[in-house]
């Protein structure tokens, strides 16, 4: 259905990363989600009232909350597409993450309410009337939710939407939860034992789990989480296909919402090349990044020695020394700087956030080992955080 509607309503259906196309897919999937969840809610509410099943009614209200979640996601896509203004020069793309966070909070609240009502059903059980209609409704619900999980995940992956991927997880958990309700009716028919309240509790646990998953998915980009590994791989591939680049470091990805990303990085280039040609190359790299990743980029050039055998040998030795201190440590911007009274070995040591050693401990450990091999040199180390 989504594919058919996409072909009818959206032009350039395969241009998923274009902001307009991306927004239209998000709106389309949200509207379809509202429609399907409202239908499921109405059917299950009726079936729950007729059969007296708290589990079916609980599952129906879960669908109703899912419809509200789809409305919030729809609003998020609309606001996220707003153009930049003076107060928000980077646009409003994070509205999509905010909408996902609101959805997760709603899911968690519904989960707690379902747990409460199901617990009451356990303490005060009431007979459940089973019927073929109820069984058919639950089967249709499971199939529908699996379909919703499929299209939300597929489209969410193509348009790189955290909110839609979270919605897919929610739909999948709903399908599993409804399966528990189906199982409770099966047990009732087979044994006469009423486990409706217990299955309602299981439904609530799955709802709470879905809320936790969506919260985790949406809070991370709001807090400035680590960029996806596949994005970093693309950045490296684009930069390093320019053969003159000797290395990359200090890569930072600033995420202001889908389609509103800024990348800054340092490239190591031969120190004996023409500076104007190097600058032209850097501008080509920035253009490639902007075109292929739909982002803004800023690149800083670091000149490095590529011909002096002594300097290259020293760089190799010191890199090994640093790794002996800790395998996670790496160096860059290595240079030998001659002064009036002494020669400096200058380089940066990159550490990951939360590294076990302090900056001073790293400096002392590395400097002491280097001084044993190169006592005539003065070691100057800058310890910095590697954000990828």
N, C-alpha and C positions, 0 to 999 in steps of 0.2 A: 504493500500500500504506500509506504513512504517513497519508494522508488518511483512509482507511478505518479504520485502527487508532485514529486520533485521535478519530473519531466514536464508536467503540465504547468506548474507554477513558477519554476525557477529556470532561467536561462543560464547557459554555461554551467551545467550541473556538475561538471567534473572539476571546476576551478574552486576547490574547497577552501583554499587559503585566502581568497579575495575577501576583504572585510564584508562587502555587501552580500556575497553568496553565502559566506559563513553565517552571517546574521539571519538570512532567510531560512537556512537549514535549521538553525536553532529555534526560530519561531515556529516553523512547520512542525518539528518534532514535539515542541511544547504543546501546541494546539492539539495535535493528535493524542498526546498523552492526557490532556484534560478530557477530551471526548471519550476515550476508552475507559479512563478511570471513573468518570461519572456514570457511564453505563454499568460498569461492574459494581459500583456502589449501590445503584438502584436495584439491580438484580439480587445482590447478596442481602441487602436490607430486607427486601420482600421475603426472600427465602429464610432468613433468620427469624423474622416475625412469625412466619407460617410454621416453621419447625420448632421454634423455641430454642434454637442453637445460639448460645453466646459466642461460640468460636466463629460461626459464620458471620454473625453481626459484627464481631470484632474485626474480622478480616475485611468486611465491607467498609467499616469506618476507616480502616487503614487505606483502602482504595480512595476514599473521599479525601483523606489527608494528602494522598499522592496527587490528586487532582489539584489541590491547593498548592502543592509543591511545584507542579508544572506551571501554574499561574505565576508563581514567584520567579521561576526560571525564565518564563516568557518576559516578564517585566525586566529581569536582569539583562537579557539580550537586548531589549529595547534601549535601556539606559546606557549599556556598554557601547552602543553604536553612536552615541552622541559625539559630536565633533569636539576637538580641544577648544578651550576658551582661555581667557586671561588667568582665571584662577586655577585652571587645570590644564597646563600646556601639554601634558602627556596624555590627554584624553581621559575617558571614563571607563576604560576597559575592565578595571577591577570590580565594577559593579557586577560582573558575571561571577566573580569569586564571592562577593558579598551575598548574592542571591543563593549561591550554593550553600553558604554557611547558614542562612536563614532556613533553607530547606532542611538541613541536617538538624537544626534545633527543633523544628516542627516534628520531624520524624521521631526524635528522642522523646519529646513531650507526649506524642501519641503512644509510643511504646510503654511509657510509665502508666498512662491511663488504662491501656489494654491490660497491663499486668495487674492493676488494681481490680478492675472489673472481673477479670478471670479468676483472681484469688477469691473474690466473693462467691463466684460460681462453685468453687471447690468446697467452701465452707457450707454453702447452702445449695446443693445440687438440685436441679430440676430435670424432669424427664425430657429427652430430646426425641422429637418425632422425625424419623428419617423418611426420605422419599426418593424416587428415581429422579424427580426434578432437581432436588438439592444436589444429588450426585452429578448430574449433567452440568449444573451451574458451576460446580467446583472444577470439573474437568475443563470447561470452557475458560474459566478464570486462569487456570494454570497455563493453558496454551497461549492465552492472550498475554499474560505477564512474561512468558518466555519470549514471545515475539517482541514485546516492548523492550526487554533487556537486550535482545539481538540488535534491533535497529538503533537504540540509544548508544550502545557500545560501538557499533559500526560507524555511525555518523559522528559520534563523539571523537573517535580515533582519527577520522579523516579531517575534521575541522579543529582537532587539538583542543577540545573543550573539556576541562576538568569537571564542570557542572554536569555535563551530559554523561560522562563516564560514571560519575557518582549516581546519577539517576538510573543508569544501567544496573549498577550493583543493587540499588534499592528494588528495582523490578525483579531481579533474580531472587533476592531474598524473599520477596512477596510470593513468588512461585513456590519456593520451598515451604514457606509458612502455610500457604493454602494446601499444600500436600499434607501437612500435619492435620489440618481440619478434615481433609478427605479421609485420612487414616482414622480419625476419631469416629467418623460415621461407620467406617468399615468394622471397627472393633465393636461398636454398638450393635450392628447387624449380626455379627458373628457370635458374640458372647453375651450381649445384653449389658455389658459393663459400661457405665457412663464415664468417659474420660474427657468430656467436652471442656471442662474447666482447665484441666492439665494441658490440653492441646492449645487452649487460649493463651496459657502462660508461655508455651513454646513459641506461639506466634509473636507474642510481645517481645520475647528474647531476640528473635530474628529481626524485628523492627528496630530494637535498640542497637543491635549489631550494625544494621544498615545505617542508622543515624551516626554511629561512631565512624564508620567508613567514610561517609560523605563529609563529615566534619574534618577528618584527617586529610581528605583530598583537597578541601577548599581552604583550610586554614594555612597550609604550608605555603602557597604562593602569596598569601596576604602577609605572612611573616618574613618573606624573603627566603624561601626554601632553595635547596640546591637544584640547579637546572638539570633537566633530564639528560642522561648519558648520551642518547642519540643526538640531541642538539649539540652537545660538545663535540661529538664525533664529526658532525657536519661542519662545524666551525673550523676544526683542525683541517679537515679535508679541503675546504675552500681556500684556506690561507696557505697550506703547504703545497698546493699544486703550483704555486709560484716558486719555482725552483731556487730562487736566490734567497729565500727565507731560510735561515739557519735554525730557528727555534721559535717557540711561542711560550709565553708565560703571562701571569697576571690577568687571566681571562675572567671578566666579571660580566654577568648577565643581569640586567635590571629589567624586571618583569612588571610592566604597567597594565597588564591584561593582554589577552590574545590579540595579536596583530599590532601591539604597541610595546615592542621590546627594544632595549638599547644594549649594545654590546661594546665593551671596551677591552682592549688587550694590548700587549707589547709583542713586537716581533723583533727577533735578533737578525741583523743584516750585516754583511761584510763591511768592516770599517774603512776599506780602501776603495769602495765604489763611489761613483759620482752621486752627490747628495740630491741633485735634481732628478736623476733617473730613479733613485730610491724613493723619493717623494711621489713621483709619478706612479711607481709600482704600488705604493701604499694606497693611493687613491683608487687604483684599479681593484685592489682587494676590498676596500670599503664598498665600492660599487657592486662587486660580486656578492658580498654579504647582504647588502641592502636588497638586491634583486632576488636572491635565492632564499633568504630567510625572512624577508619582509620586516626589516628592522633598521634602526639607526645604528651606526657604528663609529667608533673613534679608535684609531690605532696610533700607538707611540712607537717610534723606532729606537732600538738600542744597537749601536754599532759594536761589533765584536771582532776579535782577531781571528783570521782564518788561515793565515800563512805562516806565522812565526811558530816554528816547531817547538821551541822552548816553552812558550806560553801555552800552546796546546797540550804539551806533556804535563805542565803544572796543573792545568785545568782538570785533566783526567785524574791525576793523583789526588787532588783536593776533593774532587767529586767522590772518589772512593773512600777517602777519609771521612767525609760527611756521612756517607751511607753506613760506615762502620759505627758511628755514633748512634744512628738509628736508620733503619731501612726506609722509613717513610720520608726522610729528608732529601731534598733535591736542591741544586744550586743553579743560578743563572746570572747573567750580567757579569761574568768573570772578566777581570782585566788587571793588568800589571801596570801600576802607575809609578813612574820614577820621580822622586822628589830631590830636594837639595841635599838632605842628610840621610834619607832612607828611601827604600822602595816599598810601596804598599801593594798588598794583594787584596783587591776589593771585589766582593761578590755578595749576592743576596742568597739567603737560605729560606726556602719556602716550607711552611708548616701548615697542616690542616687545623681547622678550628677545634679547640679542646685538646690539643696535643699535650702529652703527659709531661713534657719538659718545659720549663719557663724559658723566656728569651735569653736571660742571663746564663742559665745552665747550658743552653745550646752554644752560646758564644764561648764560654769557658772551655767546654769539652772540645769543640772544634779547634779553637785557637791553640790549646795546649798540644794537640796532636800534630797540627801543622808546624808548630814551632820546633818540634823534634826533627822534622825532615827539612824544613826551610827556615833555619834560625836567623838568617840575615834579613828576612822580610818582616814587615809589620802587617798584621792581619786586620782588615777592616770588614766587619760583617754587619749586614742589615738583615734582621729576621722579619719576615712578613708573612701574612696569612694567604694561603692558597684557597680560593673560594670554589674550586671545582674538584 
